[in-house]
Amino acid sequence: MSQSASLFAQLSQEEKYKEACQLVRHYSTCVINLRAFTIAQGLAVVGAAGYFSKDRFHWYALATTAFGMLLTWVLYSFHASYLAYFLAGLTYATTLEGGAGPWTEYNAERCARRQGFLYKIMHLYGGITVIFVSLSFVAVYNILRLLMDQASSTYVLQFPC
């Protein structure tokens, strides 16, 4: 048994509950802040890709789109990790409450809300979904513009007289 595990085992039930509540609050704040940062990042990347598209810098727009999707995926990985820690702390807090307490009621309400597919897409993964859909549209637009520009620009070799 590690030293931290033995120290945790020595805590009273009340102290363990306080630690669990602190963990739930901390990771809840992390999830909310990361969602806000993801949306801000998405707006900046979509705006930059749109600007490049408007000025016909299609390769730059595609590179910005690819970078934005990669960064969004990394942020989603952080979000999934924070959410897992949040759920672990929530489960532990509800276990310590013994089925009757504020976290138990919160967890029951939360589980009832998140049953549907639409809830998961719009709320749980909403920001990430919007960013990926937006960046996908920008990428498709730029690919089509590149293909149309390439098809319309037939170079005719002309020799001087």
N, C-alpha and C positions, 0 to 999 in steps of 0.2 A: 504494500500500500504506500503510495507516495505521501510526501509530507503535506501537500495541500489537501489531499483526500482525507488524511487523518485529522487535519484541522477542521475541515468541513463537518466531519462526523462528530466532532466535539460540540458543535453549535446546537443551541436549543431549537425547538420547532419554530418558535417565533422568529429567531434570527435567520433560520433557513428560509422562512416565508418572506422576510424583508429582503433577503438577497435575491430570491426568485422574482419578487415584484420589481426590484431595481433592474434586474436583467430584462424583464419584459418591457419596462418603460424605455430602457436604453435602446434595445433593438427595434422597438416600435418607432422611436425617433429616427434611428438610422434608416429604416425603410422609408419613412415619409420624406426625409431629406434627400435620399438617393432618388426617389421618384421625382422630386422637384428638380434636382440637378439633371436627371435624364431628359426631362421635358425641355429645360433650358438649352441643354446641349443639342437636342434634336432640332429645336427652332433655329439655332445658330447654323447647324450643318445644312438643314433644308434651305435656309435663306442664302447661304453661300453657294450651294449647288444651283439654286434658282437664279442667282445673280450671274453665275458663269454661263448658265443656259441662255439667259437673255442676251448676253454679249457674244453668243455663239462660240464660247470656249468649251466645246462639248467634252473634250478629253479631260479638262480640269474638272468639269462638273461630274464626270464619271468617277474620277479619282476621289473627289470629295464625297461622293455618294458611297463609294466602297469604304473609305475611311470612316464615314459616319455609321455605316452598318457594323463595322468591326468594333468601333467604340461603344455602340449601343449594345452589342452582344457582351462586351466586357462588363458594362454597367449592369446588364441583366444578370450576369453571373454573380456579381456582388449582391444584387437584390435577392437572388435565390438563396445565397449563403446567409444573409441577414435574416431573411424570412424563416429559414430553418432554425436558426438560433432563437428567434422570437417564439416559434412554435414549441421548441424544446423547453424554454423557460415558462411558457404558458401552460404546457402540460404538467410541468413540475409544480407550478403554483396551484393548479387545480387539484393535483394530488394531495398537496399539503392542506388545502382547504377541506378536503374530505367530502366534496360534493355540494357544499353550501358556502358560497362566498361570492364576492364581486367578480373575480376572475372566472369562476365557474359559470356564472350567468353571462358574462361577456363571451366566453367561449361557445356556449350554447347558441347565443344569438348570432355569432360570427359563423358558426357551422351551418345554421339554418339559411343564412343569406348566400353563402357561397356554393350552393348546390348546382346552380344553373351554369350552362356554358356561356351565356351572354354576360353574366356577372364576371366570370373569369376573364373574358376578353376585354370587357369595358372597364372594369375596376382594377382587378388584380394585375393584369398585364396591359392596361389601357395606354399608358404613355409609350411603352415599347412597341405596341401594335401600331399606333398612329405613326410613330417615327419610321418603322419598317415599311408600312404602306406608302407613306409620303416619299421616302427615298426610292422605293421601287418604281413609283410613277415617274419620278425625276430621271431615274436611270433608263427606263423604257423610252421616255421622250427623247433623251439625248442619243440613245442608240438609234432610234428611228430617224432623228435629224441627221446623224452621221451617215446613215445608209442613203437617205434622200440626197444629201449633199454630194455624196460620192457618185450616185447614179446620175445626177444632173450635170456633173462637171466632167464632160467627156472632152478630153484634151485632143485637139487635132494638131498634128505636127505640121507646121507651116515653115516652108523654107523661104528665105529672102530671095527676091528676084535677082 
